[in-house]
Amino acid sequence: MKKKLLTVLLVVSILTLLPVISVQAKKPLGTMDLTYNQAWLKPQPLIPDWVGTITFDIDNDGIGEEYGMLFFAIGSGKEFDDFLKGKVHFFEEIWVIYDLQSKVFPPLPEGNAEKWSYWLPDNNPAELVLWGYDKGQTNIQNSKYRMNGNIEEAFGAFSMWMGHNVHMSGIIEWLGPGVPDKAPGIFRIN
């Protein structure tokens, strides 16, 4: 009798989770295509270290819409650790997504803060769609990265996601030892 009751409770708990899982699947999922800015030398909030695009299927119609994406490193993500020490690279950054329309980012590599100043979230560029902070890590041995953060501001079709959490993950592709090149990955809003 106890075994049957336990089985029934297990089945009921699984069935109650199914609606939650299907609702989560409809939240925005983006595919990132990022390139490392070779002119970036150290963590700084004025010059992006990663530049690229992100594609979202906002309407869930199978047609993706492409946006611009920048990452500005602002620290190691660990106050007690050296920025480039060990087998795991820790980082903290500002991530920003833009509706580029006809505008383009400065060509890479570019290390001049004046050329990037328009795109900083504090300057409220007209193309700004989403931005926030994240902390994460890259495993140097297998090149996988992951980070968790939040949405500070959201505009237009994304305004409903203001204050939500984000998760990003992917793999770093290297030009050579210690020199990143590309970072394809996934961006998820929770």
N, C-alpha and C positions, 0 to 999 in steps of 0.2 A: 504494500500500500504506500509506504513512504517513498519507494523507488518510483512508482507511478506519479505521485504528487510532485516529486522533484523533477521528473521529466516534463510534466505539464508546465511547471513554473519556468523551466528553462526555455521551452518552446514559446511561451507567452512573452518572456523577456526579450527573446530574439525578434519576435514579431513586432514588439513595441519599438525596437530600434530601427526597423526598416524605413519608416517615414523620415526619421532623422537622417539616415544615410542618403536617401534620395534628395532631401532638401539641400544637404551639403554639396552634392554633386552639381547643383545649379549655381553655386557661388563662382565668381570670376576666377578663371584659371588662365594664366598667361604663359606664353613660351618666350623666354628671353634669348636674345642673340647679342652677346656683348663682346667688345674688343678692348683690350688693355691699352691705356694711354701711355705709351713708352716715355713721354715727357714728364710723367708723374714720378716724383722722387721720394716723397714721404707723406705720411698722413696729413691732410690739410683740407679744410672745408671750402677752399676757393677754386681748386682745379680738380675735375673728376678723374678718378683712376680707372673707371670703367665707363665706356660710352657705347650705346647701341640702340636696339629696338626691342619692343615687347609686343606680341600679338595676342589680342583678346578676342574671344567670341562672346561679346556682351549680350547679344540678342538670342544666343543659343540657336542660331540658324545655320551653323556650320560654316559661316563666312567670317573669317578673322579680320579684325581691324588693327592696323599697325600704328604704334605710338613710339615716340622717342623715350629713351631711358638713360639716366646718368646716376652714378654712384660717387659720392664725395666722402672719402675716408676721413674720420675725425679722431681716430685713436685705435689702440690695440684691442679694446673691448675688455681688457683685464688690466686694472690699475697696477697690479703687482708683478706684471710680466713684461719682459722686453718684447718689442714689436715683432722682431724676426728671430725668434729663438725656438729651437726644438723641432719636433716633427709635426706640430700642429701650429698653424698660423691663426691667431685670434685677431678679430677686427671689429670695429664699430664704425657705422657710416650713416650718411643721409642718402636715401634713395629717392629719386624723383622721376615721375612719368609725365610726358608732354604730348599734346595733340599737335604734331608738327605742321600739318597742312602743307604750306609751301616753304616753311623755314627749315634750315639745316643747322646742325651743330658745326663748330669749327672742325676742319679736317685734322685727323690725327697724324703724328703725335703733336700735341699742343700743350705747352706748359705756361702760357701767358694768362694770368688770372684776369686781366682786363677783357680778354676775348670770351671768357666764361661767365663774367659777372652778370650778364643779362639773364642767364639760365638759373641763377641761384634762387631757391624758394623764397628767401627773404625779400627778393626784388619783385615778387609776384608777377612773373611773366604771363602774358595773356594766354599762352599755350599750356599753362600748368593744369594738370588733371588730378594728380595724386602725389602726395609726398609723405615721408615719414622717416623714422629712425629704425635701425636694426643692429643687432650684435650677432656675430657668427664666428665660424671657424672653417679653415681649410685643412684637411688632412694632407700633408705634404707627400706621404707615402702612396696614397691611392688617388690623389688629386680631387677628391670629392669636397664640395663646399656645401654648407647649409647655414641659414641664418633665420632668426625670428625677430619680428619687430611689430610696429604699429603704423596706423595711418593717422597722421597729424591733421591733414586737410584733404578734402575730396570735393571735386567740382563736376558739374554737368551730369553725365550718365553715371558717374561714380559716386555722386554725393551721398547715396544711401549707405556707403561703406565707411563713412567718417567714424573714426574711433575704433574700427575693427583691427584685429591682429592680422599679420601677414607672415607667410613662410616662403622661403626661397631655397632652392637646392639645385645642384648641377655638378658639372665636372670642369676643372680648369684644364685647358689644352696649353702646352708649354712650347715656346720657341726654343728653349734650351734650359739647362739647369738654373732654376731660380728666376727665369724670365717668362712671365705669363703672356699668353697670346689671346686666346678666346675663352669664353665662359658661357657655353650654352646651358640653359637651365629652365626651371619651372618656377612660376610665381603664383602663390595661392592666397586668396583672401578668406579668412575664417570668420 
